[in-house]
């Protein structure tokens, strides 16, 4: 059991010891910094000794009965995009960080959620995020010319900690299948010409494989499009630090919508893909067929961690284009408008090249 921690808020205000002003976490300094006088307060960035939670121990326990691992949070849900975020106290108005829709404050409620245990602090600044986005967009050939010339006016970048579950397991799989070995044989056709063809001989096979898994990452929210969420994979997990409220100062925290019992199904899908590849390697030969398999997921462990992104959006021809910047690496993932005329030009050029090659041949 962990000791009970204070609720998470998206506007934690830490007072400056020097001037009494507001301290926020600074990605540039990787420390708490006063927004008024610039005073810097030391934060421990030592990589945490990771301790996982036993899935089988916790799977049948409701959050409200697990006070040592959970925390009460004031949450509010956006009616437009469905995002669940924490709500800061004593505010009179707020907008959704994901779609900028005004939030209805009287719909906020206090619920109990699993306490985040680890996080990766922001390392990329808001300014660097903007520069990376412009560079990323500038490389898009299909971007409409008016945007390339006039630039893109984006919403202000907002720093958000997204919730993710990670899973560990030692898997043991028994399988049956078939191994296909190719051989080449020659014969003469009705013109007397020698023809070679490949024949595959199939043999029944069976066996077992053991595959360990560490930190299979599963998004704990579905606010962002799957294409964006699935692209957020480049994380330096070895640098995770223990969760502390000070890292939240000046940033927003999204609350998980998928709990660890639901997330494990996605984790197993990812594990199964690796297990299938391992089985095919174990079968060997030129071709493989997996007939049946049975997998035991032993020592199944999980944890909740927060990962940093900068999020923004821009509108073009009435459509909203959303994108994010990895708060650790600066990698940009998102959507952008494509010029129909440029796509048509490319298709026409490809057809012309093919036609020219056909004429030459």
N, C-alpha and C positions, 0 to 999 in steps of 0.2 A: 504493500500500500504506500502511495505517495502522500505527503502532507497536503492538506487542502490549500489551493492557491487562490489568489484574488481573481475576480472576473476579468476577462479580456475586454478592452474597449478599443475603438478605432481612433481615439483622440487622447491617448494617455499623455498627461502633462506632467513632466518632471521639472521641478523648480531648479533654477541655476543657483549654485552656492555662492557665486560671485555677485550677481546683480538681482537675483530673484525672478528673472525672466523664465521663458519656456525653453526647455531642453528638448531637442529632437535628435533622432539617430541620423548621423551623417554618413552616407555611403563613401564619400571622398575620404573622410578621416577614419572611417570604420570605428566610430566612437560617438558618444553623446556630445552634442555641441549646442551651445546657447544661440538662439536665433537673434538675440539682441547684442550681446557683447562678445560672442565668439569663444567663450570659455569652454574648454574640453574636459570632460570627466571620463576617467578610465573605465572601459568595459572589458570584461574577460572574454577573449575570442579563442581561448584554448578549445581545441576539438574535444567534444564530449565523449565519455566512455559510454557507448550505446548499450542500453538495456531494453530488451524487447518484452512484449507482453504475450503470455501464453493464450493463444486463441481459444483452445478448448476450455480453459479456466473461465474466460470472460464471456463466451458466446451466449450463454443462457441467462446472463445478468443484465437487467434493465439499467439504463443510465441513472435513473433516480435511486437505485439501490447500490450504486458504486461511488459513493461520495469521495472516497480517497483518490479516485482516478478522474473524477469529473468536476465540472465547475458550472455555476449558474451564470448565464450570459443574457444580456438584453439584445434580442435579435429583431430584425425587421426584414420583411420579404418584399422585393420589388414586384409590383403587379404586372409590369411590362415584360421583364426578362426572367423573373423568378429567382434572381440572386438573393441569397441569404447573407447579410452582413451584420456585424456588430453595430450597435447604436450608441453613440457617445451620450453621456448624461448632459442635462441642462442645455439642450439645443432647441431652437425654434423652427428650423427648417433644414432639410437635407435632400441631396439628390443621389440616385443610384450611381455608383462608381462605374458600372459596366455599361449603362445605356443612357445615363443623365436624366432619367425620368424622376420627377419629384416624388419623394417618399411620403406616405401618409403616416405621420408619427404616432397617431393614436392606435395604429395597428401593431405597434411593437409589443413584444411579449417576452417574459423571462422564462427561459428553458434551461435544462441541464444538458451539457454536452461533454464529450470526452475532452480532457485537457491536452492541448498540444504538448509534446514532450521535448521536441528538438526543432531546430530551424536552421536555415542558411540565411545569414543577414545580407541585406543589400550591399552590393559592391560597385555596381554601375550607377552613376548619378543620373538625375533627370536630364541634365544637359547632354551627357553622353548618349542617352537613349534617343534624344531628338536627332543628334548627329548621325547615329547609326541608322535610324529610320530613313532619313533623307538619302543616305548612301544606298541603302537597300532598295528604296523606291526608284532611285536614279538608274539602277541596273535593269529595270523591268522594261524590255523592249516594246511590249504591247501596251504600255501605259499611254493614254491619250496625249497627244502633242500639247494640248492646252495646259495639262497638268505639268508636263515636263518644262514648259516655258514659264508658266506662272507660279509653279510651286503648289504645295498643299498646305492649307490651313487646318491644323489638327486641333482637337480639344487639348486642354492642358493634360500633360502626363500625370497619372495618379499612381502612386506606389501601393501595391496590394500584396498581401501575403495570402497565397492560395493554399488550401489544405490538401494534403496527399496522405494516403495510407501506404505503408510499405510492408511487404510480407517476406518472410524467410520460411524455408521448408527443406526437409530432406526427403526426396521422393524415391520410391521403389516401385518399378513397373514390370509386370509380367505381360508378355505379348506373344501372339502367334501371327504368322504372316507368310509371305512367299518371297523367295529370292530369284531374280531373273538374271541368267548369264547369257550373254550374246555370243553367237558363233557365226562364222561366215561360210556359206556354201556356194559352190559354182554350178551352173547348169547352162545348157545351150538352148536358145530359143528356136522358134521355127525357121529363122533365117540362118541358123548355124552359128550365131554369134554367142560368145561366152558372156554370161550375165552373173554377177555376184549379188547375193542378197544376204541380209542379216536375219538370223533366226534366234529367237529368245526361248531358252529352256527354263521352265519354272520349277522350283523345288520348294516343298513346305519347310518352314522353319519356325523356331520358337526360341525364347530366351528371356533374360531379365536385364534391366538397366537401372542404375542408381544415379540420380542427378540431384546435386544440392543447389539450392537457390538462395540468394542473398539480395535484399533490397529490391524486390519486384515492386515498382512504383505504380500506384493506381490513383487517378484523380478522385478526390472525395467530393467534387461538385461538378455540375453539368451546365454552369452558366455560360461558359465560353464554348464556341463551336468545337466539335470533336477534332476537326482538322488542326485547330490551334492547340488544344490540350494534348493531342498525341504528338505534336511537334516539340513539346516541352520535355525533352529527355536528357539534355546535356547538363547534368547536375554533379557537382563535386561533393558527393555525399560524405567523403572522408573529412570534410571541414565543418560538418554539422556541430552546432553548439547547443547547450542545454537551453530550453525555453526560458526567456526572461522578458518581463514586460517592457524593460527599457528598449529592447530592439523594436518594439511596436510603436514607439513614440514618433508621431508624424505620419504614420502609415495606417492603412485600413486592413482589416482582417476579414476574409470571407469565412463563413461558417460552413462546415461540411453538410451536404445534403444526403450523401451516401454514407451509411455507417460501416464499421469494419466488417460486420457480418455480410453485408451486401457486396462490399468491395472485394471480398475473398474470391468471388466467382470470376471477376475480371482477372484477378491474379492467377487463378488456376488456368484460365484460357491462355494467358501468356506462358505459363509453365508448360502446358500441354504442347504448345508449338515447339518448344525446345526439346521436350521429351520425344515427340514424333521424329524430330531431326536426329536425335541420338539413337533411336530405334533403327532408323534407316541406315545409319552408319554401322550399327551393330550387325544388321542383316548382311550388309555388304553386297557384292555383285554389281551388275550394271543397272538393275532396276529393283525396286522394292515395293511390296504391297503389305500394308498393315491390316491384318484381318480383325484382330481383337486385342484389347489391352485393358489391364486393370492396374490403377495407380493408387498407392497408399501415400498420403501426404503426412509424413511424420514430423514431429517437432515444429508444428506450424506456429509461427510467431508473427506479431504485428506491432506497429507503432504509428502514431500520428505526428506528422511534421509539417511545418509551414515553409513554403518556397516562395521567393520574391519575384514579382514581375512588375514592370511598368506597363500600364494599359492606356490606350488612347484610341481615337477614332476620327474619321473625317467623312464629310458628305460630298458626293459628286452625282449630279443629275438626280437628286432626291433620294439616293440610296446611301445607307450608312455602311462604311467599311471599317471594321474593327481590327486592331492589331495589338500585339504585345511585344515587349522587349524583355528577354531573360535578365533578371536583376543581378545575375552573377557573371554572365559571359557577354551580354550585349547582343546576343542572337535575336534577330527580328523574325517573327512569325505572324502572318496575317493575310488579309485579303486586299486586293487592289483592283480598280476598274481596268478593263481591257478594251482597247480600240477595235471595233469591228472592222474598220477599213484596213488596219494594219494586219489583222488576221487574214482577211480576204487577199491582201497583197501577197502574203507569205504563201497561201494556198495556190494562188495563180502562178507564183514563181516556181513552186515545186512541180506543178503540172507542166509548166513550160520546159523545165529541165528534163523531166521524164520523157516528154514528147521528143525533145532533141536527141536524147539517147536512143529512143526507138528508131528514129530516122537514120541515125548513124549506123545502128546495127542492121 
